[in-house]
């Protein structure tokens, strides 16, 4: 039996995007449903439309490049933004995985998957872009020094953001904060 790869892409149980230079070249139904937009609204758009802010889009792109150059793939949990529909502008946790078709060109042609984590990890506190980045790294189990290195900021700055997160989530320890971030 021959496999219809176009149909498999379209009906995949996870959101999939084909991209080039951070522009959405194609996407499947699952991505459209997840972000609340039609295929026509997404194709040809920059990934920027899926981010809570232009700053997060730029910093994520800068963070991805050296990792993609080294490994040819990238994965993380991050906060994304719904594009349209009744949930327009709603932010949610999303697991994102990507692979460059040519490892020497990290933002060239690639394939990305998106998994909506909102049912397991709702966003309940209003966080700044940097707080979201620090929170995502805390959920990966990184120390303040490791987070600082990953974000190109001092570990003391990370500690300030961690303290803000702890206040916002009313957490008494880092473990409690991670638990509350996971639970929403």
C-alpha positions as CSV (number, residue, x, y, z in Angstrom):
1,X,0.0,0.0,0.0
2,X,1.3,3.4,-0.9
3,X,1.3,6.1,1.7
4,X,-0.1,9.5,0.9
5,X,2.5,11.7,2.6
6,X,0.6,14.9,2.1
7,X,-2.5,13.3,3.8
8,X,-0.2,12.0,6.6
9,X,1.2,15.5,7.2
10,X,-2.2,17.1,7.1
11,X,-3.8,14.6,9.6
12,X,-0.8,14.1,11.9
13,X,-1.8,14.0,15.6
14,X,0.7,16.8,16.4
15,X,1.1,20.3,14.9
16,X,3.6,20.4,12.1
17,X,5.1,23.3,10.2
18,X,7.5,23.5,7.3
19,X,9.5,26.6,7.4
20,X,12.2,28.6,5.7
21,X,14.0,31.5,7.4
22,X,11.5,31.5,10.2
23,X,8.6,31.9,7.7
24,X,5.7,29.4,7.8
25,X,5.8,27.7,4.3
26,X,3.1,25.1,5.2
27,X,1.3,23.8,8.2
28,X,-1.1,21.1,9.1
29,X,-4.7,21.2,10.6
30,X,-3.5,20.6,14.1
31,X,-1.4,23.8,14.0
32,X,-4.3,25.8,12.7
33,X,-6.6,24.4,15.5
34,X,-4.0,25.0,18.1
35,X,-3.3,28.6,17.2
36,X,-6.8,29.4,16.1
37,X,-6.1,30.4,12.6
38,X,-6.7,29.1,9.1
39,X,-3.9,27.7,6.9
40,X,-4.3,30.8,4.7
41,X,-3.7,33.1,7.7
42,X,-0.5,31.3,8.7
43,X,1.2,30.4,5.5
44,X,3.6,33.1,4.4
45,X,3.7,34.6,7.9
46,X,6.7,34.9,10.2
47,X,6.8,32.7,13.3
48,X,6.6,36.1,15.1
49,X,2.8,35.9,14.9
50,X,2.9,32.9,17.3
51,X,5.0,34.6,20.0
52,X,3.7,36.8,22.8
53,X,6.3,39.5,21.9
54,X,8.8,40.4,19.2
55,X,11.5,40.4,21.9
56,X,10.8,36.7,22.7
57,X,10.8,35.9,19.0
58,X,14.2,37.5,18.5
59,X,15.8,36.0,21.6
60,X,14.5,32.5,20.8
61,X,15.9,32.8,17.3
62,X,19.3,33.8,18.7
63,X,19.2,31.0,21.3
64,X,18.3,28.4,18.7
65,X,21.0,29.2,16.2
66,X,24.1,27.8,18.0
67,X,22.2,24.7,19.2
68,X,20.9,24.0,15.7
69,X,24.5,24.5,14.4
70,X,25.8,22.0,16.9
71,X,23.0,19.4,16.9
72,X,20.9,20.0,13.8
73,X,17.8,20.0,16.0
74,X,16.2,21.9,18.9
75,X,13.5,21.4,21.5
76,X,12.0,23.3,24.4
77,X,8.9,24.3,26.2
78,X,7.9,27.9,25.7
79,X,4.9,30.2,25.9
80,X,3.2,30.8,22.6
81,X,0.2,32.9,21.6
82,X,-3.1,32.0,19.9
83,X,-3.5,34.0,16.7
84,X,-7.2,34.4,16.0
85,X,-10.6,33.2,17.0
86,X,-12.3,33.5,20.3
87,X,-9.0,32.9,22.2
88,X,-7.0,35.5,20.2
89,X,-4.0,36.6,22.2
90,X,-4.3,33.9,24.8
91,X,-0.9,32.6,25.8
92,X,-0.2,28.9,26.5
93,X,2.7,26.5,27.1
94,X,3.8,24.7,24.0
95,X,6.5,22.0,23.4
96,X,8.3,22.9,20.3
97,X,10.8,20.6,18.4
98,X,12.6,21.5,15.2
99,X,15.1,20.1,12.8
100,X,16.9,22.0,10.0
101,X,17.0,20.1,6.7
102,X,20.5,21.4,6.3
103,X,22.3,21.6,9.7
104,X,24.7,24.3,8.3
105,X,21.6,26.5,7.8
106,X,19.7,26.5,11.1
107,X,17.0,29.0,10.0
108,X,16.9,27.6,6.5
109,X,14.4,25.0,5.4
110,X,13.2,23.0,8.4
111,X,10.4,21.0,10.0
112,X,8.9,22.0,13.4
113,X,6.4,20.3,15.6
114,X,4.1,22.0,18.2
115,X,2.4,20.3,21.1
116,X,-0.1,22.3,23.2
117,X,0.6,21.7,26.8
118,X,-2.1,24.0,28.2
119,X,-4.3,21.1,29.5
120,X,-1.4,19.9,31.6
121,X,0.3,23.3,32.3
122,X,-2.1,26.3,32.2
123,X,-0.6,29.8,32.4
124,X,-2.1,31.4,35.5
125,X,0.2,34.3,36.4
126,X,1.0,37.3,34.3
127,X,4.7,37.0,33.5
128,X,7.2,39.2,31.6
129,X,9.0,37.8,28.6
130,X,12.2,37.2,30.6
131,X,10.2,35.6,33.5
132,X,8.7,33.1,30.9
133,X,12.2,32.3,29.7
134,X,13.5,31.7,33.2
135,X,10.5,29.7,34.1
136,X,10.9,27.5,31.0
137,X,14.6,26.8,32.0
138,X,13.6,26.1,35.6
139,X,11.2,23.5,34.3
140,X,14.1,21.9,32.5
141,X,15.9,21.6,35.8
142,X,18.7,24.1,35.1
143,X,20.5,26.0,37.8
144,X,20.7,29.8,37.9
145,X,24.2,29.7,36.5
146,X,23.1,27.4,33.7
147,X,20.1,29.6,33.0
148,X,22.3,32.7,33.0
149,X,24.6,31.1,30.5
150,X,21.7,30.0,28.2
151,X,20.1,33.5,28.3
152,X,23.4,35.4,28.3
153,X,22.6,37.2,31.5
154,X,24.3,37.0,35.0
155,X,23.2,34.3,37.4
156,X,22.4,37.1,39.9
157,X,19.9,38.5,37.3
158,X,18.4,35.0,37.0
159,X,18.1,35.0,40.8
160,X,16.1,38.2,40.7
161,X,13.7,36.8,38.1
162,X,13.4,33.5,40.1
163,X,12.5,35.6,43.2
164,X,9.9,37.5,41.2
165,X,8.4,34.2,40.0
166,X,8.4,32.8,43.5
167,X,6.4,35.9,44.7
168,X,4.0,35.7,41.8
169,X,3.3,32.0,42.4
170,X,3.5,32.3,46.2
171,X,6.2,29.5,46.3
172,X,8.5,29.0,49.3
173,X,11.2,27.0,47.5
174,X,12.4,26.4,44.0
175,X,10.9,22.9,44.1
176,X,7.6,24.4,45.1
177,X,7.9,27.0,42.3
178,X,8.6,24.3,39.7
179,X,5.6,22.3,41.0
180,X,3.3,25.4,40.8
181,X,4.6,26.2,37.3
182,X,3.9,22.7,36.2
183,X,0.4,22.8,37.7
184,X,-0.2,26.3,36.3
